[in-house]
Amino acid sequence: MIGIGHSIRDTSGSIAYGWNKDKGAEVVLRQNLVGENPMELTREFRFVQSQNSNCYKNTLSFVLSPTIEDGKKLSLKDLKEICWRFMEQMKLGDRQGIGFVHRDKAHRHIHLYVNRIDFRGNAYNNSFMSRRCQLAAEQVAKQMNLKTVRAVTQDKLQALSPVRNAIKQKHDLIIKNRRPKNFDQYIKAMKQNGVTAVPSINKAGYLQGFRFIYKGHSFKGSAVHPEMSAGNLALQIYGSNRIRTRHFSHVKILDKIIPITPKLIVSIAKKAMKRCLDVGIEI
C-alpha cells in the first residue's frame, strides 16, 4: 500500500473531487461531519478553520492506494479501517475528516481529507509529511496483512533480476578491463555496451547518483547492485587514494562541472577511509 499526503488550500475543490460519482465514489469514513454534499462539508471545515487565521493551507489531503490484488478483496469495512488506522498512525486525533473510495481505475484507492485545524484552533504540524505518510501506510499494511511498498518493490526487482545481473556484468567488465579514470569515461564505456548511465541531478544542481537504462528498464544504481551506488561507484572509478588526496566536491560529466551533494561527499569519504584501513590491516 502506498500513502501520499500534503497540505492544500482548495478544500472545496478537493472534497468535490473526492465526492465525484463518475469515479464510483463512495464515503468510507466520516468523522465529526454531518454535511451531505461537498458544499456543506466545506462549510463545516471552514467554520473550524476560521479559528486559525495564520494557517494558509489548512486542509490535509491523503491518497491511500492498496495494490490491485489487495484492493479487489477489501470490503467497505476494511477500507474504513484503513482510514482509521492511518489517522491513528499520523496522530491526527479528534478532527473533522471525510474519506472516499474511488473505483474508476484498475485499483481501488482512498481520498482522505482531514481538517488541519483542530477544535481548539491548533494547526497540525505537517513537517516531513511525505515520509511520515509512507511510514504510516506501511504500518497499516503490516497490521492488516496487506502488501507494503517495500514488498512490491522487492517483487519487481526479483522479477527483473536477469536484467539487473546483465547490467552488473557489463559494469564489472568495464571496471576491470577498461579502467575508466572518471565518470565521463565510464558513461561512454557503458553506452558502448548498450547501457545508458544517466546522472541523477537534484533540483539544486547537485549530483546524487546514477540511473541505469537497459532494454527499456530503468534502475537507480543501488537497485542494480550495492557496488553501483553513487559512493561505491566513485571509489571504483576514482580510487580511494585519489579521493583522499583531492578536494572531491565536484566532478566533470559531459563537459560540465557538477557539484556533489554534501551527503554523498561524506559517504564517499567514509568508504574511502574504510577501504584504506582494510588495506592497512591486510598488510
C-alpha positions as a printed Julia matrix, in Angstrom:
283×3 Matrix{Float64}:
   0.0     0.0     0.0
   1.19    3.5    -0.87
   0.41    6.59    1.18
   0.97   10.14   -0.02
  -0.19   13.41    1.52
   0.24   17.17    1.62
  -1.42   20.33    2.87
  -3.79   22.08    0.48
  -5.68   25.35    0.22
  -8.53   24.31   -2.11
 -10.76   22.47    0.36
 -13.92   22.87   -1.7
 -12.46   21.62   -4.99
 -10.72   18.68   -3.33
 -13.78   17.43   -1.47
 -15.83   17.83   -4.68
 -13.24   15.67   -6.48
 -13.46   13.05   -3.74
 -17.28   13.05   -3.98
 -17.24   12.64   -7.8
 -19.79    9.93   -8.64
 -18.22    9.47  -12.1
 -15.3     7.85  -10.3
 -17.55    5.43   -8.46
 -17.04    7.44   -5.27
 -18.45    6.18   -2.01
 -17.97    7.55    1.5
 -15.91    5.16    3.62
 -15.19    7.44    6.58
 -16.97   10.39    8.16
 -15.73   11.97   11.38
 -17.3    14.99   13.12
 -19.18   15.94    9.95
 -22.88   15.87    9.02
 -22.91   17.52    5.56
 -24.48   15.63    2.67
 -22.66   17.31   -0.22
 -19.25   18.95   -0.91
 -20.6    22.47   -0.26
 -21.95   21.59    3.18
 -18.82   19.68    4.13
 -16.6    22.57    3.05
 -18.7    24.97    5.11
 -18.17   22.8     8.21
 -14.41   22.63    7.56
 -14.2    26.41    7.17
 -16.16   27.08   10.34
 -13.46   25.29   12.37
 -10.65   26.73   10.23
 -11.84   30.27   10.99
 -10.32   29.85   14.46
  -6.81   29.98   12.97
  -6.21   32.83   10.52
  -2.45   32.19   10.35
  -2.69   28.8     8.61
  -2.96   29.21    4.83
  -3.04   25.59    3.64
  -5.47   24.34    6.24
  -6.71   21.01    4.85
  -4.74   17.75    4.74
  -5.18   15.66    1.59
  -4.13   11.99    1.57
  -4.27    9.24   -1.05
  -4.05    5.63    0.19
  -3.56    3.04   -2.54
  -3.52   -0.71   -1.82
  -2.14   -2.97   -4.56
  -4.59   -4.07   -7.26
  -4.76   -7.58   -5.77
  -5.36   -6.3    -2.22
  -7.89   -3.74   -3.42
 -10.07   -6.39   -5.02
 -10.63   -8.2    -1.73
 -11.15   -5.16    0.53
 -14.71   -4.5     1.73
 -16.08   -1.09    2.71
 -15.48   -2.06    6.32
 -11.83   -2.82    5.51
 -11.41    0.48    3.67
 -12.87    2.35    6.64
 -10.46    0.54    8.94
  -7.55    1.58    6.73
  -8.59    5.22    7.18
  -8.94    4.9    10.97
  -5.62    3.13   11.36
  -3.85    5.63    9.08
  -5.22    8.6    11.03
  -4.09    6.93   14.24
  -0.57    6.37   12.85
  -0.42   10.01   11.71
  -1.6    11.15   15.18
  -4.38   13.25   13.68
  -6.56   12.99   16.78
 -10.17   14.13   17.02
 -10.59   16.22   13.88
 -13.05   16.58   11.04
 -12.39   14.02    8.31
 -14.05   12.57    5.24
 -12.82    9.61    3.16
 -13.94    8.39   -0.27
 -13.1     5.24   -2.18
 -12.66    5.63   -5.96
 -13.17    2.7    -8.31
 -12.57    4.39  -11.68
  -9.07    2.92  -12.15
  -7.61   -0.58  -12.15
  -7.09   -0.37   -8.41
  -9.26    0.94   -5.61
  -7.83    3.9    -3.78
  -8.93    6.21   -0.99
  -9.0    10.0    -0.96
  -8.97   11.16    2.64
  -9.42   14.82    3.62
  -8.77   15.9     7.21
  -9.09   19.36    8.72
  -5.63   20.58    9.61
  -7.15   22.8    12.3
  -8.43   21.05   15.4
 -11.36   22.18   17.56
  -9.01   24.3    19.71
  -7.74   26.21   16.7
  -4.35   24.49   16.6
  -2.76   23.61   13.25
  -1.4    20.13   12.64
   2.39   20.02   12.18
   2.95   18.96    8.56
   6.75   18.68    8.69
   8.21   15.77    6.68
   4.69   14.9     5.56
   5.71   12.74    2.6
   7.99   10.49    4.65
   5.53   10.21    7.53
   2.72    9.2     5.15
   4.85    6.44    3.66
   5.74    5.08    7.09
   2.14    5.28    8.34
   0.82    3.47    5.24
   3.47    0.79    5.69
   2.46    0.23    9.32
  -1.22   -0.02    8.39
  -0.42   -2.5     5.62
   1.51   -4.69    8.06
  -1.31   -4.54   10.63
  -3.89   -5.6     8.04
  -1.72   -8.15    6.2
  -1.57   -6.07    3.03
   1.43   -5.69    0.75
   3.77   -2.83    1.62
   5.58   -0.63   -0.9
   8.83   -2.3     0.1
   7.43   -5.78   -0.62
   6.08   -4.69   -4.01
   9.44   -3.14   -4.9
  11.29   -6.3    -3.9
   8.95   -8.42   -6.02
   9.59   -6.2    -9.05
  13.35   -6.27   -8.54
  13.29  -10.05   -8.17
  11.33  -10.43  -11.41
  13.88   -8.23  -13.19
  16.96   -9.89  -11.7
  18.19  -11.16  -15.13
  18.23   -7.58  -16.44
  19.94   -6.28  -13.31
  22.53   -9.07  -13.49
  23.27   -8.21  -17.13
  23.89   -4.56  -16.21
  26.16   -5.6   -13.33
  28.19   -7.91  -15.59
  28.76   -5.11  -18.09
  29.76   -2.79  -15.25
  32.28   -5.33  -13.88
  33.87   -5.86  -17.3
  34.27   -2.13  -17.86
  35.78   -1.51  -14.42
  38.18   -4.45  -14.82
  39.18   -4.14  -18.49
  38.63   -0.51  -19.45
  39.63    1.0   -16.09
  37.83    4.34  -16.55
  39.52    7.26  -14.77
  36.44    9.47  -14.42
  32.65    9.38  -14.75
  32.78   10.62  -18.35
  34.88    7.64  -19.48
  32.63    5.28  -17.52
  29.42    6.67  -19.08
  30.87    6.36  -22.6
  32.07    2.8   -21.99
  28.69    1.73  -20.62
  26.97    3.34  -23.62
  29.16    1.33  -25.99
  27.99   -1.81  -24.18
  24.31   -0.95  -24.52
  23.7     0.55  -21.07
  22.82    4.22  -20.62
  24.16    5.67  -17.37
  22.19    8.83  -16.56
  23.47   11.21  -13.84
  20.8    11.96  -11.21
  20.91   15.72  -10.63
  18.68   17.17   -7.91
  16.82   20.49   -8.11
  19.79   22.32   -6.58
  22.05   21.07   -9.37
  23.99   18.53   -7.28
  24.95   15.04   -8.39
  23.37   12.43   -6.12
  23.87    9.23   -8.1
  23.19    7.47  -11.4
  20.32    5.66  -13.07
  20.96    2.81  -15.5
  18.73    2.18  -18.51
  18.91   -1.16  -20.31
  16.39   -2.82  -22.63
  13.63   -0.43  -21.62
  14.17   -0.84  -17.87
  15.48    1.89  -15.58
  17.11    1.33  -12.18
  18.97    3.5    -9.73
  22.48    2.25   -9.13
  21.91    0.73   -5.71
  18.88   -1.19   -7.07
  21.11   -2.86   -9.67
  23.72   -3.81   -7.05
  25.13   -2.18   -3.88
  28.5    -1.82   -5.64
  26.84    0.51   -8.14
  25.57    3.01   -5.58
  26.99    6.51   -6.07
  29.57    6.22   -3.27
  30.88    2.81   -4.28
  30.9     3.76   -7.96
  33.04    6.83   -7.21
  35.5     4.68   -5.26
  35.82    2.13   -8.07
  36.44    4.81  -10.68
  38.48    7.44   -8.85
  40.15    5.2    -6.26
  40.39    5.8    -2.53
  43.86    7.41   -2.77
  42.78    9.99   -5.34
  39.68   10.82   -3.33
  41.66   11.27   -0.11
  44.3    13.47   -1.74
  41.98   15.91   -3.53
  39.06   18.13   -2.65
  36.44   15.74   -4.02
  33.42   18.03   -4.19
  32.95   18.47   -7.97
  33.15   16.13  -10.95
  33.16   16.66  -14.69
  30.33   14.96  -16.53
  29.56   15.53  -20.22
  31.76   18.65  -20.29
  30.01   20.17  -17.27
  31.4    20.69  -13.78
  28.78   19.34  -11.39
  28.93   19.64   -7.58
  28.34   16.55   -5.44
  25.74   16.59   -2.66
  27.34   17.05    0.8
  25.68   13.83    1.95
  27.3    11.91   -0.92
  30.7    13.54   -0.22
  30.56   12.31    3.38
  29.52    8.83    2.24
  32.38    8.63   -0.28
  34.91    9.89    2.27
  33.81    7.3     4.84
  34.04    4.49    2.29
  37.5     5.69    1.18
  38.76    5.76    4.78
  37.34    2.3     5.48
  38.95    0.88    2.35
  42.35    2.35    3.33
  42.01    0.9     6.83
  41.06   -2.51    5.43
  44.08   -2.48    3.13
  46.34   -1.46    6.05
  45.04   -4.29    8.19
  45.65   -6.79    5.39
  49.25   -5.55    5.02
